């Protein structure tokens, strides 16, 4: 079966939604929507002109700090001015991990901070800055999640209709990007070289994958080894059909088919 799928936003749990929204908007991103659902308060943060969407959620039963575990390795933020973005992040309360520095291996400068919940955020400025990229504000790149077996995880997502567009070997991990070129966002999968089981914690809630055929993609996911959570269901509140499954590493995936 041939299915069409593309990456939507990723959703991460936070301890304090308003605090997190304030921090991310201090970097130059925009809060474009806020929603209340039965189990959480949610917000979308993005640069509407480029990059991906980032959904942050404060679960209504959340008490105290979020147990991040080590499922999420890092978030990428692309910026035309890494010094300014880094300064804004620190002024807004970020923990400094590494100040801006130029890489030898790639034509980029990078810096690392931790957001209000302790997640690792990597700022990236390309040299030269791409002519077709926004030059006035940062934008979201992919998020990077740890997997037990990179080859197996890539194969799983390829069976959902996504494409592996790059593979990289860095000092700590083997990495791969999966996406639908020219449509939607991207996800970076990383197999850490030090091995060991992944402690999921509660930091990563879910990843949205969009499709024109929810039932077909759900069937393909289960055939590829995904575990069923919720069969395709038409929602009353929005004109969408959704389904849920977990991938081979236990990450929750929400399939979304928009109607009309």
KOLTIRO-124372 format. One record per residue (C-alpha): residue in one letter; x, y, z. Coordinates in steps of 0.1 Angstrom, whole numbers. Each point is the difference from the previous one (the first is absolute). Example, Ala and Ser with C-alpha at 12.3 -4.5 7.8 and 13.67 -1.06 7.14 Angstrom:
REM KOLTIRO-124372
- residu,x,y,z
- A,123,-45,78
- S,14,34,-7
//
This chain:
REM KOLTIRO-124372
- residu,x,y,z
- X,0,0,0
- X,13,35,-9
- X,-8,26,26
- X,7,37,0
- X,12,15,33
- X,18,31,12
- X,12,12,33
- X,-20,25,20
- X,9,16,33
- X,15,-18,29
- X,-15,4,35
- X,20,2,32
- X,-13,2,35
- X,10,30,22
- X,-5,8,37
- X,-13,35,-6
- X,-15,9,-34
- X,1,38,4
- X,36,-1,12
- X,10,-21,-30
- X,-19,21,-25
- X,16,32,14
- X,35,-16,-3
- X,-5,-12,-36
- X,-15,33,-11
- X,30,18,16
- X,21,-18,-26
- X,-20,17,-28
- X,-25,-28,-7
- X,-37,6,0
- X,-28,-16,21
- X,-26,-5,-27
- X,-27,-19,19
- X,-10,-13,33
- X,-26,-28,6
- X,-15,-18,30
- X,-8,-37,-4
- X,-14,-23,27
- X,35,-10,13
- X,22,29,-8
- X,6,37,-9
- X,19,3,-32
- X,18,27,-20
- X,16,2,-34
- X,33,18,-4
- X,15,6,-35
- X,13,25,-25
- X,-29,1,-24
- X,22,8,-30
- X,23,-30,3
- X,9,-32,19
- X,-21,-24,20
- X,-26,3,28
- X,7,-7,36
- X,-30,-9,22
- X,5,2,38
- X,-24,-14,24
- X,-6,3,37
- X,-19,-30,12
- X,-28,8,24
- X,13,-26,25
- X,36,12,-2
- X,15,8,34
- X,35,13,3
- X,28,-5,-26
- X,-5,-22,-30
- X,20,-33,1
- X,18,6,-33
- X,17,-34,-2
- X,24,-3,-29
- X,-23,-7,-29
- X,5,35,-15
- X,36,9,-7
- X,-4,36,-12
- X,-20,26,-19
- X,15,20,-29
- X,-7,37,-5
- X,14,16,-31
- X,10,36,3
- X,15,27,-22
- X,17,16,30
- X,11,-26,25
- X,16,25,24
- X,-33,19,3
- X,-21,-31,4
- X,24,-14,26
- X,-1,33,19
- X,-38,1,-1
- X,-2,-36,13
- X,24,6,29
- X,-17,33,9
- X,-33,-19,1
- X,15,-25,25
- X,16,-27,-21
- X,27,-22,15
- X,32,4,-21
- X,15,-32,-12
- X,24,12,-27
- X,4,36,-13
- X,0,7,-38
- X,29,-16,-19
- X,9,-6,-36
- X,2,-37,-10
- X,29,-13,-21
- X,-19,-29,-15
- X,-29,19,-13
- X,-5,37,-11
- X,-21,8,31
- X,2,17,34
- X,-18,-17,28
- X,-9,6,37
- X,-18,-21,26
- X,-23,10,28
- X,-27,-17,21
- X,-36,13,-1
- X,-21,6,32
- X,-7,-37,3
- X,36,-11,-5
- X,-1,-11,-36
- X,30,4,-22
- X,-4,26,-28
- X,26,4,-27
- X,1,33,-19
- X,14,-2,-35
- X,12,29,-23
- X,11,-11,-35
- X,28,17,-18
- X,-9,15,-24
- X,-36,4,11
- X,-23,-15,-27
- X,-15,26,-23
- X,-35,-16,2
- X,0,-2,39
- X,-15,27,22
- X,26,25,10
- X,-19,18,27
- X,-9,-26,26
- X,8,-36,11
- X,-20,-30,-12
- X,-4,-35,12
- X,20,-29,-15
- X,-6,-37,8
- X,-1,-16,34
- X,22,-29,8
- X,-11,-31,18
- X,21,-29,11
- X,-7,-35,-14
- X,13,-34,8
- X,8,-11,-36
- X,4,27,-26
- X,-2,-23,-30
- X,-32,-16,13
- X,-16,34,9
- X,8,15,-34
- X,-15,-31,-17
- X,-31,3,21
- X,-6,37,-11
- X,8,-8,-36
- X,-28,-25,1
- X,-23,29,9
- X,10,18,-31
- X,26,23,14
- X,35,3,-15
- X,34,-2,17
- X,18,31,-14
- X,33,-1,19
- X,21,-21,23
- X,28,14,22
- X,26,-15,23
- X,8,24,29
- X,22,-6,30
- X,-29,-11,23
- X,-25,-16,-24
- X,-11,-12,-34
- X,-27,23,-14
- X,-26,0,-28
- X,-26,24,-13
- X,-34,-12,-11
- X,-25,22,-17
- X,-20,6,-32
- X,21,23,-21
- X,-18,32,-8
- X,-29,-7,24
- X,-3,3,38
- X,28,-2,25
- X,27,-25,8
- X,11,-22,29
- X,36,-9,9
- X,5,-35,14
- X,31,-7,20
- X,16,-33,12
- X,23,9,29
- X,33,-18,-2
- X,1,-6,37
- X,-30,-23,-3
- X,-23,-7,28
- X,-39,0,2
- X,-19,32,-6
- X,-17,14,31
- X,-31,17,-15
- X,-11,20,29
- X,-29,24,-7
- X,18,27,-20
- X,-11,-11,-35
- X,-37,-2,-4
- X,-6,-8,-37
- X,9,7,-36
- X,-26,10,-26
- X,2,-17,-34
- X,-24,13,-27
- X,-15,-20,-28
- X,-28,-1,-25
- X,-10,-35,11
- X,-1,-5,37
- X,-12,-36,-2
- X,26,-10,-25
- X,29,16,19
- X,-12,-16,32
- X,-1,-34,-17
- X,35,5,-14
- X,13,10,35
- X,-13,-31,16
- X,13,-22,-29
- X,34,16,6
- X,0,-10,36
- X,-18,30,17
- X,-22,-7,30
- X,-36,10,-2
- X,-13,26,25
- X,-32,15,-16
- X,-16,-10,-33
- X,-9,27,-26
- X,-27,23,15
- X,-19,30,-13
- X,2,28,25
- X,-30,22,7
- X,19,31,10
- X,21,3,-31
- X,-5,-13,-36
- X,27,-27,3
- X,4,-37,3
- X,27,-11,24
- X,17,-32,11
- X,27,-8,25
- X,28,-26,1
- X,34,-4,16
- X,30,-5,-22
- X,27,-27,6
- X,17,21,27
- X,-32,8,18
- X,-6,36,-12
- X,-37,10,-3
- X,-9,10,-35
- X,-33,17,-9
- X,-11,-4,-36
- X,-21,30,-12
- X,-22,1,-32
- X,-16,33,-6
- X,-35,-1,-16
- X,-13,24,-26
//
